[in-house]
Amino acid sequence: MVLPVEEFTQLVRDYIAAAADELTEAEYAFRPVATVRTFGELIGHVAGSQNMICAAALAVSNGAALGAIAPARVREQTRLP
């Protein structure tokens, strides 16, 4: 089965949001081995990438927009501005 882009995007967004909501603050800092990102760093990477892609598509600055769109909990636990 092949999903349309919008449905696939929503599915991935829902999975990421569910995972972020299930973890405790301490689990955001969990690093299984030194060469892997923590969950918090991974969420920050996903948010930053999404912001960069959307900013490019809209032809706007990539800068401070991320702080405005990321939930406070994500900003705190991933150390986003």
C-alpha positions in Angstrom: 0.0 0.0 0.0 1.3 3.4 -0.9 0.1 6.4 1.1 -0.2 9.9 -0.3 2.4 12.3 0.9 0.0 14.2 3.2 -1.2 11.0 4.9 2.4 9.7 5.3 3.5 13.0 6.8 0.7 12.9 9.3 1.4 9.3 10.2 5.1 10.1 10.9 4.2 13.2 12.8 1.7 11.3 15.0 4.3 8.6 15.8 7.0 11.2 16.7 4.5 13.2 18.9 3.3 10.0 20.6 6.9 8.9 21.4 7.8 12.4 22.7 4.7 12.4 25.0 5.4 8.9 26.4 9.0 9.6 27.6 9.9 11.2 30.9 12.3 14.1 31.1 15.1 11.7 32.1 14.5 9.5 29.1 15.0 12.4 26.8 18.7 12.4 27.9 19.2 8.6 27.4 22.1 7.8 25.1 22.5 4.0 24.5 26.1 4.4 23.3 28.4 7.4 22.9 28.0 7.5 19.1 24.2 7.9 19.0 22.0 11.0 19.6 19.9 11.2 22.7 16.1 11.1 22.1 16.0 14.9 22.9 18.7 15.5 20.3 16.9 13.4 17.8 13.6 15.4 18.3 15.6 18.6 18.0 17.1 17.4 14.8 13.7 16.4 13.4 12.2 19.8 14.4 15.1 21.7 12.9 15.0 19.7 9.7 11.3 20.2 9.3 11.7 23.9 10.0 14.5 24.2 7.4 12.4 22.4 4.7 9.3 24.5 5.4 11.3 27.7 5.4 12.8 26.8 2.1 9.4 25.9 0.6 7.9 29.2 1.8 11.0 31.2 0.9 11.3 32.6 4.5 14.1 32.8 7.0 15.0 29.6 8.8 16.2 31.4 12.0 13.9 32.0 15.0 10.8 30.3 13.5 11.7 27.0 15.2 11.4 28.5 18.7 7.9 29.7 17.8 6.7 26.3 16.5 8.3 23.8 18.9 6.3 23.0 22.0 7.8 24.4 25.2 8.5 20.9 26.5 10.5 20.0 23.4 12.4 23.3 23.5 13.3 22.7 27.2 14.3 19.1 26.8 16.2 19.6 23.5 17.7 22.9 24.5 16.2 24.7 21.5 16.0 28.5 21.6 
